[in-house]
């Protein structure tokens, strides 16, 4: 057994970490940006999950944007528009790869509490969780094509939970779906009215917390090993493709147009 006194969970400006009753609550805290992920948030979530993986006082992890707020609108595009050199930008974009690997290797159950928007990388983040509970006000979508990029890395968690033809259609069109369609198509496990969302999440986490850590750890590991196939190699390949597409003129134009609130002028190269 681990010594729980050796583990501390510290909150930052953009990520709250609170351990209460065996549940580690990781709350995204950039509501003004609809909880768009920056590198501080990504590294904070990864660090907390890796720590919790070795902390027996943590029974379950919940990732949330807070009830009444957006879950996550994806990776903050202003980070992708900075003047980093190619290698530095490529390594930064690998944050989601490292996060998904940490989540799937974590022996603790990870629950997504989704309200508001779960878009792009935020949709992928929810899909990478073991169980997803959404409010009836939640919406899901893949808008990347509208800014000239492609949701390469989140393809892996999305294809693990939903029909490939549906995933491809959403990627190609940028279409958004509501919580009920997400439930019907397998993206989420449960949908509840917003006022009852937190109570239902607590009900689920109480159930999970009552289970054997050893059983859950071995069961989760075997489940994802059977499901994965070549997913670890796929993540590395998709990371390289993400770096490649961000060198196209249309990707740079799309991101700039998004940040400056204007229609993109595609050059098709």
N, C-alpha and C positions, 0 to 999 in steps of 0.2 A: 504494500500500500504506500502511496505517496504521502509526504508530509505537506498538508494543505497550507501550512504556515509559510512555506517556501514559495508559494505562488501568489502573485498579486496581479490584479487586472486594472490598469490605469487608463482613464479616459483622456482623450485629447479634444481638440477643438472640433474635429469632424467625425469622431467616433466615440460613443459612450460604451464602456465595458462595465457591466454590473453583475456580480455573482450573488444570487439570492435564492436560498432554498435549494441549492444544487443545480439551478438553472443559470447559465451564463447568457446574459442578454447583450447582444452586440447591436447597438442602435446607430444607424447612419444619421449624421447630424449636419446636413447641408440643405435644409429645406428651401432656402432661397434659390438653389440650383436643382431642385427636385431630387436631391441626394445623388447627384452625379458623382461618380467615383473619381477621386484624385489619388495620387500615389501614396499619400499619407494614410488614407482610408484603406487602400488595398494592403499596404504593409501592416497596418494595425490589425485588420481582420486575420491576415495570415499568421501574425505573431500570436494573437489570442487563441486561434484554433490549435496551433502547434503546442502552445502551453497547456491548453485544456486537455489535449490528447494524453498528457502525462500526469494529470491532476485528478485523483479519484474523488475529490469533492465536487467535481463537475459531472453531473449526470446527463445533461442535455444542453445543447446550444441553440439559441434562437437568434436569427438574423432578421432585423426589422428596420423599417424606416419610420416607425411610429404610427399609431392609429390616427387617421385623419390627415396624414402626410403621404407623399409619394414614397413607394418602396425604394426605387432607384431608377433613374432615367438613363443609366449607362455610364460609360467612361466619359469624363469631362473632356470635350473636344478641344477646349482651350489648352489643355495639356499637350494634345497632339499637334497643336499649331505652333508650339514653341520652337526656338531655333537650335534645339539640340542637334548634335551630329548624328549621322545615320545610325551608328552602332548604339549610341546612348538612347536614342528614341526607340530603336528596336528592342533593346533590353527593357525599357520602361513598359512598352506594350506587352511584354511577357508577364506582367503582373497578374493578369487573369489566368494564365497558364499555371503559375505557381499557386494561385488561390484555389483553383479547381483541384489540383493535385493534393493540396493540403486538406481540402474538404473530404475528398474520397478516401484519403489515407487516415483520416481522423477516426478513432474507434467510437466516438460519441455520436449519438443521433444529432443531426442538424436540421432544424425546422425553420422554414421561411414563413414569416408573418407578413402577408402582402396586402397593402392598401394603396389606393391611388394608382400611379403609373409604375409599371415594371417594363421598361423598354430597353432594347439593345442589350448591352452588357448586364443591365439590371434584370432583364428577362432570363439571361443566361445564369446569373447568380441565383435566382430563385429556382431555376430548373436543376442546378447542381446540388441543391439541398436534398436531403433524404425524404422529407415530407413538406408539402406546401399547403398552407391554409390561407385562403384569400377572403377579403371582404367582397360584398356584392357591388362595391364601388371600384374594384380593381380593374385595370385594363392592361393588356399585354400587346407588345408589338416589336417589330424589327424594322426600324426606319432608316437603317444604314444606307440602303441603296439611294435614298434621297440626297445623301451628301457625297455620293460617289465612292463609297467604300462597301465592304462586304463583311458580314458577321462570321468571319472564319472561325475564331476560337470557340465561340459559344455554339457552333454547330455540334460539337461533341455532346454537351449536356442536353441540348434540345432533341437531338436524334436518339438519345437514350430513353426519352419519355414520350415521344409523339411520332405520328406517322410521317415518314420522310417526304411524301408528296405534299402534305400540309405544310411542313417546315419550309420546303423549297418555295412553295407558293407565297408564304408570308415573307420570305427573304426577297423574292423577286418583286413583289408588289408593295411592300411596306405596310400591308394591311394590319390594322389593329383589331383585337378581339376583346370582348368583355369577359367577366369572370365566369359566367355560365357557359360560354363557348369553350373557355379554357378548361373548365371542369369536364365538359363532354369530350374534349379532344385529348385528355390525359395530361395536360400540363400541371394541373393542381389536383390535390386530393379532396379538399373540402371547401365549400363556399358558405359563408355566414353573413347575416346582416352586420353592417359596420359596428353598431352598438354592442354586439355580442362577440366580436372578433377576439379581443384579448382574453375574455373568459374561456372561449373555446380553445385557444392556444394553451392556456394554463391547464385546462383539462387534459389535453394531449400530453403536455410535458410532465404532468403528474403521473400519467400512465407510464410514460417512458422511464421516468426516474425510479419507478418501482421495480424495474427489470434488472436482471443481473448484468453488470458492466461487462463481465467476461463473455457472456452469451451474446450480448449485442455486438461486442467488438469482433468476435469470431464470425458471427452471422453477417455483419455488414461487410467485413473484409471479403468473405467468400462470395457474397452477392455481387460486389463490384468487380471482383476478379473474373467471375463467370460472365458478367455483362460486358466487361471492358474489351475483350478481344485485343485489338491493336490500338485502343484509345490513347495509350500513353505516347505511342509513336505518332498517332494522328495529331495530338496536341502540338508536338514539336513541328510537324509539317505545316500545320495551319498557322503556327506562330510565324514561320518563315514567309508564308503567303501573305499574312497581314503586313509584314514589313515590306513586301514587294508592292502590294497595291497602294501603299501610302507613298510610293515614289511616283505614281502616275500624276499627270497634270490635273486630271479630273478629280482625284481625291483631294489634292490641295485646293482646287477651285471650290469643291463642294463644302469643305470645312470652312474656308474663308467666307463663302456665301452664307452658311449657317450662322457663323459668329457675327456677321454684319447684317443679318436679317434681310437678305436680298435673294432673288432667284439665281440659281447657278447657271452659268453659261458653259455647257459641256463642249469639250474639244474632241471627245472620243479618243483620247490617248493619255 
